[in-house]
Amino acid sequence: MTRWHFPREDVARLRELAARQRDASRLPVMEERAREWTRHNDLVPGRPMIHVEFGTFRNDLVPPLLCRDPMARQLEDRILSNLVNHERIDDDRLVPKTLDIAWWVRRILFDQPISAIHAHDEQGRETLGHQFIHPIRNLEEDLPRLRPSRREVDRESTLAWKDFVENLLGDLLPVRLAQGSLYASPTGDVVRLMGMEAMFMAMVDTPDLFLALMDRVTQEYVDDFRWLEAEGLLLPNNGNDWLAQGSFGFTRSLPDGPPEPGVPLRTRDLWGYLDSQETVGVSPEDFAAFILPGYLRIAELYGLLSYGCCEPVHPIWDSSLVRLPRMRKVSISAWCDEAFMGERLRGSGVIYLRKPSPNFIGVGRDLDEEGYRAHIRKTLAAARGCQLEFAFRDIYTLGGDPEKPRRAVAILREEIQRHWEG
């Protein structure tokens, strides 16, 4: 007997949406975008690619869910999300040809769940504001107590869910087991474990203990990835697959599957991701001493590396980040020295992944078109001669105007047409 049973109205709603996704995915523009992303990620010169990540302002664009069953609502939300960029924004994101699900994997760092206290808005809803309850209070006392991480995969439930969805929608959309980039953020874990102030102080007061903690956290990621390999859970991510910094994995530089029949994929066959937003206040010298050694160990496991989120990378580029192997993309955030990074990345084989300021789309009702155009032209000048990509992220509201993302993309295309010299 199946574990799930959806009301008839939910089934009708999901099949209607699946047909809509199927039809959109077959449009000629989607094949063109796939070719362009592949060209771009394989470092062939051409136009800059554009993506607007809408997850942080999804309520402004995604219509209310109509399904009643909780699992049906998850599918409804997934399919609606697959359509948003095409229907509402018109950037370079593709509508997928498949309905993707991931292995149901659970990982608990050091077998130590970390809870958080969330702030609430005037309607009682949880907001982004939160405070972690840190399990490490005294590094000298607590470090020896850390246990190995817990890793679990529920194969039976994953495959049962895949079969159920295939029976429901497979005649309209193929169902695919898929994964995005392998993700690692050791300093993010350290902050959740002990807090940012304590992390900074530990580098000064107990440097050897802090290095030992970084080594433990790094080793847990190495063990995570080796476990995924051994369990046969790794999947190709060189197509319309998510890269953690708002990009996509299209490339011919990574394999479409295992190197030979019966041999599982390795992490070296995949895109991986690293960031260290939490160390913005750390000097380049201390980053190289305390953070870089672990990041080098993890980066060595990846086939291609996509690095960075909101942190400015220019202060640590020459002393640390340039040493990370097989880096293909680096985040040039709104706080980064664009001109400096343009000089460093020109001819380097590393994509200049620009994160424009979210304020133009996310603050106020009206888009400041003159200021926004100047902002974009500054990037186009700084990145001249680089492989350039735009990823709009961290926009939390549209200020009541749901057309702003579409207009921002249209203006960006105009400025590229007029001013880009790749």
Residue pairs with C-beta under 8 A, 6 or more apart in sequence:
2 160
2 164
3 157
3 160
3 161
3 164
4 69
4 71
4 161
4 164
6 14
6 67
6 69
6 71
6 72
6 168
7 68
7 69
7 72
9 66
9 67
9 68
10 67
10 68
10 69
10 72
10 76
11 72
11 168
13 66
13 67
13 72
13 76
14 67
14 72
14 75
14 76
14 79
14 168
14 169
15 168
15 169
15 172
17 76
17 79
17 80
17 83
18 79
18 99
18 169
18 172
18 173
19 172
20 79
20 83
21 79
21 82
21 83
21 95
21 96
21 99
21 173
22 97
22 172
22 173
24 30
24 83
24 86
24 87
24 95
25 94
25 95
25 96
25 97
26 97
27 95
30 94
30 95
30 97
33 92
33 93
33 94
34 94
34 239
34 240
34 250
36 46
36 47
36 49
36 92
37 49
37 92
37 94
37 248
37 250
38 250
38 251
38 252
39 46
40 46
40 48
40 49
40 250
40 351
40 387
40 389
41 248
41 249
41 250
41 251
41 253
41 328
41 351
42 251
42 252
42 253
43 349
43 351
43 387
45 387
45 422
46 422
47 416
47 420
47 422
48 383
48 388
48 389
48 390
48 416
48 420
48 422
49 92
49 389
49 390
50 91
50 92
50 389
50 390
50 409
50 412
50 413
51 85
51 91
51 92
51 93
51 246
51 247
51 248
51 389
51 390
51 391
51 392
52 85
52 89
52 91
52 93
52 392
52 395
52 405
52 408
52 409
53 246
53 391
53 392
53 393
53 395
54 61
54 62
54 81
54 84
54 85
54 88
54 89
54 395
54 405
55 81
56 393
56 394
56 395
56 396
57 362
57 395
57 396
57 397
57 398
58 81
58 84
60 397
60 398
60 402
61 84
61 88
61 89
61 398
61 402
61 405
62 77
62 80
62 81
62 84
63 80
65 73
65 76
65 77
65 80
66 76
67 73
67 75
67 76
75 99
75 165
75 169
78 99
79 99
82 95
82 96
83 95
85 91
85 93
85 95
86 93
86 95
88 402
88 405
88 406
89 405
89 406
89 409
90 406
90 409
90 410
91 405
91 409
93 248
94 240
94 248
96 240
97 173
97 174
97 240
98 173
98 174
98 175
98 176
98 178
99 165
99 169
99 173
99 174
99 175
99 176
100 175
100 176
100 177
100 178
101 158
101 161
101 162
101 165
101 175
101 176
101 177
101 178
102 158
102 177
102 178
102 179
103 153
103 155
103 158
103 177
103 179
103 233
104 153
104 154
104 157
104 158
104 161
105 151
105 152
105 153
105 228
105 233
106 150
106 151
106 152
106 153
106 154
107 149
107 150
107 151
107 152
107 224
108 149
108 150
109 149
109 189
109 193
109 217
109 220
110 135
110 146
110 147
110 148
110 149
110 193
110 216
110 220
111 147
111 148
111 149
111 150
112 135
112 146
112 147
112 193
114 132
114 133
114 134
114 135
114 192
114 193
115 132
115 133
116 130
116 131
116 132
116 133
117 130
117 131
117 133
118 126
118 127
118 129
118 130
119 126
119 127
119 129
119 130
120 126
120 127
121 127
128 396
132 191
132 192
132 195
134 192
134 193
134 194
134 195
134 198
135 142
135 193
136 142
136 143
136 193
136 194
136 198
136 213
137 194
139 194
139 198
139 202
139 206
139 209
139 210
139 213
140 206
140 209
143 209
143 212
143 213
143 216
146 216
148 220
148 223
149 220
149 223
149 224
151 224
151 227
153 231
153 233
158 177
162 175
162 177
165 175
166 175
169 175
177 235
178 235
178 237
178 241
179 234
179 235
179 237
179 241
180 237
180 241
180 242
180 243
180 244
180 249
180 271
181 237
181 241
181 242
181 243
181 244
181 249
181 270
181 271
181 272
181 273
181 306
182 225
182 228
182 267
182 270
182 271
182 272
182 273
182 301
182 302
183 244
183 272
183 273
184 221
184 272
184 273
184 274
184 298
185 274
185 275
185 276
185 277
186 214
186 217
186 218
186 221
186 276
186 291
186 294
186 295
186 298
187 199
187 276
187 277
187 278
187 279
187 291
188 275
188 276
188 277
188 278
189 217
190 199
190 213
190 214
190 217
190 278
191 199
191 278
193 213
193 217
194 202
194 213
196 278
199 210
199 278
200 281
200 282
202 209
202 210
202 213
203 210
203 282
203 286
203 290
207 290
210 290
211 290
214 290
214 291
214 293
214 294
215 294
217 294
218 293
218 294
218 295
218 297
218 298
221 298
222 297
222 298
222 301
225 267
225 301
228 234
228 267
229 264
229 265
229 266
229 267
230 264
232 264
234 264
234 265
234 266
234 267
234 269
234 270
235 265
236 254
236 255
236 256
236 257
236 265
236 269
236 270
237 249
237 254
237 270
237 271
238 249
238 250
238 251
238 252
238 253
238 254
238 255
238 256
238 270
238 271
239 249
239 250
239 256
240 248
240 249
240 250
241 248
241 249
241 271
242 248
242 249
243 249
243 271
243 273
243 306
243 329
244 273
244 275
244 306
245 273
245 275
245 306
245 308
245 309
245 329
245 331
245 353
245 391
245 393
246 355
246 391
246 392
246 393
247 306
247 329
247 353
247 389
247 391
249 271
251 271
251 304
251 328
253 303
253 304
253 328
254 269
254 270
254 271
254 303
254 304
255 265
255 269
257 265
258 264
258 265
258 269
259 266
259 269
267 301
267 302
267 303
268 301
268 302
268 303
269 303
270 302
270 303
270 304
271 302
271 303
271 304
271 305
271 306
271 328
272 298
272 299
272 301
272 302
272 303
272 304
272 305
272 306
273 305
273 306
273 307
274 295
274 298
274 299
274 305
274 307
274 308
274 324
275 307
275 308
275 309
275 311
275 331
276 287
276 291
276 295
276 311
277 309
277 310
277 311
279 287
279 291
279 311
280 311
280 312
282 290
282 291
284 315
284 316
284 319
284 320
285 319
287 316
287 319
287 320
288 316
288 319
288 320
291 320
292 320
292 323
295 320
295 324
296 323
296 324
296 325
299 305
299 324
299 325
299 326
299 327
300 325
302 326
303 326
304 326
304 327
304 328
305 324
305 325
305 326
305 327
305 328
305 329
306 327
306 328
306 329
306 330
306 353
307 313
307 321
307 324
307 327
307 329
307 330
307 331
308 330
308 331
308 333
308 353
309 331
309 333
310 331
310 333
310 334
310 335
310 355
310 394
311 331
311 333
311 335
312 333
312 335
312 336
312 337
313 321
313 330
313 331
313 332
313 333
313 336
313 341
314 336
314 337
314 340
314 341
314 344
317 340
317 341
317 344
318 344
321 327
321 330
322 344
327 350
328 349
328 350
328 351
329 350
329 351
329 353
329 389
330 341
330 345
330 350
330 351
330 352
330 353
331 353
331 355
331 391
332 338
332 341
332 352
332 353
332 354
332 355
332 379
332 383
333 355
334 355
334 356
334 357
334 358
338 354
338 378
338 379
338 382
338 383
339 382
341 352
341 382
342 352
342 382
342 383
342 384
342 385
342 386
345 351
345 352
345 383
345 386
345 387
346 384
346 385
346 386
347 385
350 387
351 386
351 387
351 388
351 389
352 383
352 386
352 387
352 388
352 389
353 389
353 391
354 379
354 383
354 388
354 389
354 390
354 391
355 391
355 392
355 393
355 394
356 375
356 376
356 379
356 390
356 392
357 375
358 392
358 393
358 394
358 395
358 396
360 367
360 368
360 371
360 372
360 375
360 408
361 367
361 392
361 395
361 398
361 404
361 405
361 408
362 394
362 395
362 396
362 397
362 398
362 399
363 399
364 399
365 399
365 400
365 401
366 399
366 401
367 401
367 404
367 407
367 408
369 407
369 411
372 408
372 411
373 411
373 415
376 411
376 412
376 415
377 415
377 419
379 388
379 390
380 388
380 415
380 416
380 419
380 420
380 421
381 419
384 421
384 422
385 421
385 422
386 422
387 422
388 420
388 422
390 412
392 405
392 408
395 405
398 404
398 405
